[in-house]
Amino acid sequence: MSDLTATVIPTKNGFHVDGYEKISYDFTFLDGVFNPENRQLAECYKRWGRVLAVTDLNVYNVYGEQIERYFKHHGLELKVHKTKIGEKAKTIPTFLSIVDSMTEFGIYRKEPVLVVGGGLVTDVAGFACAAYRRNTNFIRVPTTVIGLIDASVSIKVAVNYGNYKNRLGAYHAPIHTFLDFTFLRTLPTAQIRNGFAELIKISTCSHLPTFELLDKFCEELIKTGFGRTDGASQEVREAADKINLESIHEMLKLETPNLHEIGLDRVIAYGHTWSPMHELVPETPLRHGHAISIDMAYSATLANNRKLITDEEHRRILSLFSRAGLSMDHHQFDETILDKGTAAILKTRDGKLRAAVPNPIGRCTFLNDVEAAELNAALRRHKELMKEYPRSGEGIEAYVDASDTGYTDNNLAETTAMEVAAEKAGILNGNGLVHGGHLQVDNDDGINGHANLVEHANGTKESLANGHAEGLTNGVNGYTNGARA
């Protein structure tokens, strides 16, 4: 018999059931998670005597030998599934390749898969664990700023499918997450900056002390990988540790009562009202942190127009984005995109705008009564303000590059295999074609994203086994640490 709380009540025509599932999981801050002297991770696998790890290939290229030595030191057999996951290969074939490795490994239902990488890797591998025997455990070791600060808090896991981003997914919590900020030593500065936006997000609308620290140490935090690189001062390191701890704690407090997103007024959706539409509008898509920064900066202008934040607070927010090198505007962020973004997010948020804005810095208000004329007027004022800032408000290294897509790393057979998988499942764009289509989405992460692939002249196709292509390297993220675009 189960010891979980539940009731079964007879009704006139049957029964009424109330069942409650306890969700329990842990976070451990541990610099040097793969240092053999740190036994914490190895202890999680002592019972099993072995480990199946799923990791980004780029992470493995940097840390693979260290990971191998760690588990060998602790007498644990290790098998590694190496993958390359970017947004355009966050797909069913990638998911199935992980499932195949789980089958070949002979994973037990309660035996945890180890997932090491950025947010995209943890999304897809986490979904594979959620689906495998309906509920297989996993342990998460994020390696990017976004993975450590933002994705690590959520229990959402998913893949893209058909016309939609994150259309197939689940709510599935890891049993343990190890937060090792030393990974930031090898993360490119562009990705440090990309993740910095998520910290501005949570602090602006929910945690003033963190905003104060970001404002004070902005440039040094980005330059030193949050105090982890050689030469970083003790003051910056201590500030970074406080920022990281308090930001994660604040997000957990906000999200834990709403893990399944039953409530749609979400403070951490600041910056995610219009960014889902415009993130992928440019021919070369914006990095996620830059896209949400444009949304947040514009939302701050909207809030200032409504006198929810003072002129001084408004300028302080804009100055922080500018100093961080994050985008506050883009020439394609216009009234048409604003209108389309509004229409799309109304569907996601059950007919209400629910736009999170600061009121004042450190607290949040949700706007529902905003008409198109007010939105457009705020946008026109915002663009005038941007003329006063460097680059007219556009960011530094704001766009994904060739390594983000990963296509340049795929050989012809692999690319062809991806095309076949896309045609079979309609994954990369909604019309069954693998070039020139659009990727629509189902959540706050991105809408109508452009997905371009090269159609090869020889027209060769490879057969599929179990719905995915043999030899597919799951392809599209070349960040040093597998960061989310």
C-alpha positions in Angstrom: 0.0 0.0 0.0 1.1 3.6 -0.7 1.8 5.9 2.2 1.0 8.9 0.1 -2.0 11.1 1.1 -5.2 10.3 -0.8 -8.9 10.0 -0.4 -11.5 8.1 -2.4 -15.1 9.3 -1.8 -18.2 7.5 -3.2 -20.5 9.8 -5.2 -23.9 9.2 -6.6 -22.6 7.8 -9.9 -19.1 6.6 -9.0 -16.1 8.0 -7.0 -14.2 11.2 -6.4 -10.5 10.8 -6.0 -8.0 13.3 -4.4 -4.4 12.2 -4.6 -1.3 14.1 -3.6 2.3 13.4 -4.8 5.1 14.7 -2.7 7.9 16.4 -4.7 11.2 16.4 -2.8 14.6 17.2 -4.2 17.9 18.8 -3.1 20.4 21.4 -4.2 24.0 21.3 -3.1 26.5 24.1 -3.8 29.8 22.4 -4.4 32.8 23.9 -6.3 34.7 21.1 -7.8 31.9 18.5 -8.1 34.3 16.2 -10.1 37.2 16.7 -7.7 38.0 13.2 -6.4 38.2 14.6 -2.9 34.5 15.5 -3.1 32.6 12.3 -2.5 29.1 13.8 -2.6 28.2 12.9 -6.2 29.9 9.5 -6.0 27.9 8.6 -2.9 24.7 9.0 -4.9 25.8 6.1 -7.1 27.5 3.9 -4.5 24.4 1.7 -4.3 24.5 1.0 -8.0 28.2 0.7 -8.6 27.9 2.4 -12.0 26.9 5.6 -13.8 25.2 6.5 -17.1 26.0 10.1 -17.9 24.4 12.2 -20.6 26.5 15.3 -21.4 27.1 17.9 -24.1 30.0 17.0 -26.3 31.7 20.3 -25.8 31.5 19.9 -22.0 33.0 16.5 -22.4 35.8 17.8 -24.5 36.8 20.2 -21.7 35.9 18.1 -18.6 35.7 14.5 -19.9 39.0 13.3 -18.6 38.3 14.8 -15.2 34.9 13.1 -15.1 36.4 9.8 -16.1 39.1 10.1 -13.4 36.5 11.0 -10.8 34.4 7.9 -11.2 37.4 5.6 -11.7 38.8 6.9 -8.4 35.5 6.0 -6.6 35.3 2.6 -8.2 32.3 3.4 -10.3 31.8 2.1 -13.9 31.0 5.0 -16.2 29.3 5.1 -19.6 28.9 8.4 -21.3 26.3 9.4 -23.9 27.8 12.4 -25.7 25.4 14.7 -27.5 25.2 18.1 -29.1 21.9 19.8 -28.4 20.9 23.3 -29.6 17.4 24.7 -30.0 17.0 23.3 -33.5 18.0 19.8 -32.4 16.0 19.8 -29.2 13.9 17.1 -30.9 12.4 13.6 -30.7 15.4 12.0 -32.5 17.7 13.5 -29.8 15.4 12.3 -27.1 15.2 8.8 -28.6 19.0 8.5 -28.8 19.2 9.1 -25.1 16.4 6.6 -24.5 18.4 4.1 -26.6 21.4 4.6 -24.4 19.3 4.1 -21.3 18.0 0.8 -22.7 21.5 -0.4 -23.7 22.7 0.5 -20.3 19.9 -1.4 -18.7 18.9 1.4 -16.4 16.8 0.5 -13.3 13.7 2.5 -12.6 15.1 4.2 -9.5 18.7 4.4 -10.8 19.6 8.0 -11.5 20.9 9.1 -14.9 23.6 11.8 -14.5 22.9 14.8 -16.7 25.8 17.3 -17.2 25.4 20.4 -19.4 23.5 23.5 -20.1 19.7 24.0 -20.0 19.0 22.4 -23.3 20.8 19.2 -22.3 19.0 19.0 -19.0 15.6 19.7 -20.8 15.9 16.8 -23.3 17.7 14.3 -21.0 15.2 15.2 -18.2 12.3 14.5 -20.5 13.8 11.1 -21.5 14.0 10.3 -17.8 10.4 11.4 -17.3 9.2 9.2 -20.1 11.4 6.1 -19.5 9.2 3.7 -17.5 7.1 6.8 -16.9 9.5 7.9 -14.1 13.2 7.4 -14.0 15.4 9.4 -11.6 18.1 11.8 -12.7 20.8 14.0 -11.1 21.5 17.4 -12.7 24.9 19.1 -12.9 24.4 22.4 -14.9 27.4 24.0 -16.5 26.2 27.5 -17.7 25.0 30.6 -16.0 21.5 30.1 -17.3 21.7 26.4 -16.3 22.9 27.2 -12.8 20.7 30.2 -12.1 17.6 29.7 -14.0 17.0 26.2 -15.6 18.2 24.5 -12.4 15.2 25.9 -10.5 12.6 24.6 -12.8 11.3 21.0 -13.0 10.1 21.5 -16.6 11.6 19.2 -19.2 10.7 19.1 -22.9 11.5 18.7 -26.6 10.2 20.6 -29.6 7.8 19.0 -31.9 5.9 19.9 -35.1 5.0 23.6 -35.2 5.8 24.2 -31.6 8.6 24.7 -29.2 8.5 22.6 -26.0 5.2 21.0 -27.1 6.1 17.6 -25.7 7.3 17.6 -22.1 6.6 17.0 -18.5 7.2 18.2 -15.0 9.9 16.0 -13.6 12.2 17.0 -10.8 15.8 15.7 -10.5 16.4 14.0 -7.2 19.5 16.2 -6.7 21.1 19.2 -8.4 24.8 20.0 -7.8 25.7 23.6 -8.4 29.3 24.0 -9.3 30.2 27.6 -10.3 33.8 26.7 -11.3 32.4 25.6 -14.7 32.2 29.4 -15.4 36.0 29.5 -15.6 35.7 28.1 -19.1 32.4 29.7 -20.2 32.9 32.4 -22.9 32.2 35.9 -21.8 29.3 36.2 -24.2 27.6 33.4 -22.3 28.4 35.0 -18.9 26.7 38.1 -20.2 23.8 36.0 -21.6 23.1 34.5 -18.2 23.6 37.8 -16.4 20.2 38.8 -17.9 18.4 36.2 -15.8 19.8 37.7 -12.6 18.6 41.1 -13.6 15.2 39.5 -14.2 14.7 38.1 -10.8 16.3 40.9 -8.9 14.4 43.7 -10.6 11.0 42.3 -9.8 11.7 40.4 -6.6 15.0 41.0 -4.7 16.3 44.5 -4.3 19.5 43.5 -2.4 20.6 41.4 -5.4 19.9 44.2 -7.8 22.1 46.4 -5.7 25.0 44.0 -5.9 24.6 43.5 -9.6 24.6 47.3 -10.0 27.7 47.6 -7.9 29.8 44.8 -9.4 28.3 44.5 -12.9 31.5 44.7 -15.1 33.7 42.7 -12.7 31.1 39.9 -12.4 31.0 39.5 -16.2 34.8 39.9 -16.6 35.7 37.3 -14.0 33.1 34.7 -14.6 31.3 35.6 -11.3 34.6 35.7 -9.4 35.8 32.2 -10.6 38.6 33.2 -13.0 42.2 33.8 -11.9 42.8 37.3 -10.6 39.3 37.9 -9.3 39.2 39.8 -6.1 37.8 38.3 -2.9 35.2 41.1 -2.8 33.9 40.2 -6.2 33.9 36.4 -5.4 32.0 37.0 -2.2 29.5 39.2 -3.9 29.0 36.6 -6.7 28.4 33.9 -4.2 25.8 36.0 -2.4 24.1 36.9 -5.7 24.0 33.2 -6.8 22.7 31.9 -3.5 20.1 34.5 -2.9 18.8 34.5 -6.5 18.4 30.8 -6.6 16.7 30.9 -3.2 14.3 33.6 -4.3 13.4 31.8 -7.5 12.8 28.6 -5.5 10.5 30.4 -3.1 8.5 31.8 -6.0 8.3 28.7 -8.0 8.0 25.9 -5.5 4.3 26.6 -4.6 3.6 26.6 -8.4 5.9 23.8 -9.8 3.3 22.7 -12.3 2.5 26.3 -13.3 -1.1 26.2 -12.4 -0.9 29.9 -11.5 0.0 32.0 -14.5 0.9 35.2 -12.8 4.6 34.5 -12.5 7.2 37.0 -11.3 10.0 35.2 -13.1 8.2 35.8 -16.4 9.5 39.4 -16.4 11.1 39.8 -19.8 9.1 36.9 -21.3 6.0 38.7 -22.6 7.2 39.8 -26.0 10.7 38.2 -26.1 9.2 34.8 -27.2 8.2 36.5 -30.5 11.2 38.6 -31.3 14.0 36.3 -30.0 14.1 34.5 -33.3 12.9 37.2 -35.7 16.4 38.3 -36.8 17.9 36.3 -39.6 20.6 35.3 -37.1 18.6 34.8 -33.9 19.2 36.7 -30.7 20.7 35.0 -27.7 18.0 34.3 -25.1 19.5 36.7 -22.5 19.6 39.5 -25.0 16.0 38.9 -26.1 14.6 39.0 -22.6 16.7 42.1 -21.9 15.0 43.9 -24.7 11.6 42.8 -23.3 12.7 43.9 -19.7 14.0 47.3 -20.8 10.9 48.0 -22.8 8.7 46.8 -19.9 10.6 49.2 -17.6 9.7 52.0 -20.0 6.1 50.9 -19.9 6.2 50.8 -16.1 7.8 54.3 -16.0 5.0 55.7 -18.3 2.5 54.4 -15.7 4.5 56.0 -12.8 5.1 52.5 -11.3 8.8 53.3 -11.2 10.4 56.7 -10.9 12.5 58.3 -13.6 15.6 57.6 -11.5 14.7 53.9 -11.1 14.0 53.7 -14.9 17.3 55.1 -15.8 19.1 52.9 -13.3 17.6 49.7 -14.8 18.5 50.9 -18.4 22.0 51.8 -17.2 22.6 48.3 -15.8 21.6 46.6 -19.0 23.9 49.0 -21.0 26.9 48.5 -18.7 26.4 44.7 -19.0 26.5 44.9 -22.8 23.0 43.5 -22.9 20.5 44.5 -25.6 17.7 47.0 -24.8 16.4 47.4 -28.3 16.6 45.9 -31.8 15.6 47.5 -35.1 13.2 44.7 -35.8 11.5 45.1 -32.4 8.7 47.2 -33.8 4.9 47.7 -33.5 4.2 44.7 -35.7 6.2 42.4 -33.6 4.8 43.9 -30.5 1.2 43.2 -31.7 2.0 39.7 -32.8 3.8 39.0 -29.5 0.9 40.3 -27.5 -1.6 38.1 -29.5 0.6 35.0 -29.0 1.2 35.5 -25.3 -2.5 36.0 -24.6 -3.0 32.4 -25.7 -0.2 31.1 -23.6 -1.5 33.0 -20.5 -5.2 32.0 -20.8 -6.4 35.3 -22.3 -4.6 37.8 -20.1 -1.4 39.7 -20.7 0.0 39.2 -17.2 3.0 41.3 -18.1 5.3 41.4 -15.1 6.8 44.9 -14.5 8.8 46.4 -11.6 6.8 48.4 -9.1 9.2 49.7 -7.7 12.6 47.9 -8.2 12.5 44.8 -6.1 8.7 44.2 -6.4 6.4 43.3 -9.2 3.0 44.1 -10.7 1.2 42.3 -13.4 -0.4 44.4 -16.2 -3.6 43.2 -17.9 -5.3 46.4 -18.9 -2.9 47.7 -21.6 -4.3 48.6 -25.0 -2.3 48.6 -28.2 -2.1 52.4 -28.4 -0.4 52.5 -25.0 2.0 49.7 -25.9 2.9 51.5 -29.1 3.4 54.8 -27.5 5.7 53.2 -24.9 7.7 51.6 -27.7 8.1 54.9 -29.6 9.4 56.6 -26.4 11.7 53.7 -25.6 13.3 53.9 -29.0 13.9 57.6 -28.6 15.5 56.9 -25.2 17.8 54.3 -26.8 19.5 57.0 -28.9 21.2 58.2 -25.7 22.9 54.8 -25.1 25.9 53.1 -26.8 25.0 51.2 -29.9 21.5 52.7 -29.8 20.7 50.2 -27.1 21.8 47.1 -29.1 23.9 44.6 -27.2 27.4 43.1 -27.5 27.7 39.7 -29.0 23.9 39.6 -29.0 23.4 37.0 -31.7 23.9 33.3 -31.8 26.9 32.3 -33.9 27.9 29.2 -36.0 28.8 27.3 -32.9 25.4 28.0 -31.4 23.7 26.2 -34.4 26.3 23.5 -34.6 25.6 22.9 -38.3 29.1 23.7 -39.3 30.3 20.7 -37.1 28.0 18.2 -38.7 29.2 16.1 -41.6 27.0 15.5 -44.6 25.6 12.2 -43.4 24.7 13.7 -40.0 23.0 16.7 -41.6 21.1 14.5 -44.0 20.0 12.3 -41.1 18.7 15.3 -39.3 16.8 16.4 -42.4 15.2 13.0 -42.6 14.2 13.1 -39.0 12.7 16.5 -39.4 10.7 15.5 -42.4 9.4 12.4 -40.6 8.3 14.3 -37.5 8.0 17.9 -38.6 10.4 19.0 -35.9 12.4 21.9 -37.3 9.5 23.8 -38.7 5.8 23.4 -38.9 5.3 22.6 -42.6 7.3 19.4 -43.1 10.1 21.2 -44.9 13.6 21.5 -43.7 14.5 24.8 -45.2 12.9 28.2 -44.9 10.3 27.2 -42.4 9.2 28.8 -39.1 9.3 27.3 -35.6 6.3 28.3 -33.6 6.2 27.8 -29.8 4.0 26.9 -27.0 5.5 28.8 -24.0 7.4 31.9 -23.0 10.7 30.9 -24.6 10.2 31.7 -28.3 7.6 32.1 -31.1 7.9 32.0 -34.9 11.6 31.3 -34.8 13.3 30.9 -38.2 14.8 27.6 -38.9 17.1 27.4 -42.0 18.9 24.3 -43.1 20.7 23.5 -46.3 19.0 21.1 -48.7 21.7 19.0 -50.3 21.7 18.5 -54.0 22.2 14.7 -54.0 18.9 14.3 -52.2 20.2 11.2 -50.3 18.1 10.0 -47.4 19.0 7.5 -44.7 16.5 5.0 -43.2 15.3 5.5 -39.6 15.6 3.0 -36.8 13.1 3.5 -34.0 12.2 6.9 -35.3 15.6 8.4 -35.3 18.5 8.4 -37.6 21.5 6.1 -37.1 24.7 8.1 -36.4 22.9 11.4 -35.7 25.0 13.5 -33.3 21.9 15.5 -32.2 23.3 18.6 -33.3 23.3 22.1 -32.8 25.1 23.6 -29.9 28.8 24.4 -30.0 29.2 26.6 -26.9 32.2 25.7 -24.8 29.8 24.6 -22.1 26.7 23.8 -24.1 24.9 27.0 -23.2 21.3 27.8 -24.1 21.0 30.3 -26.9 
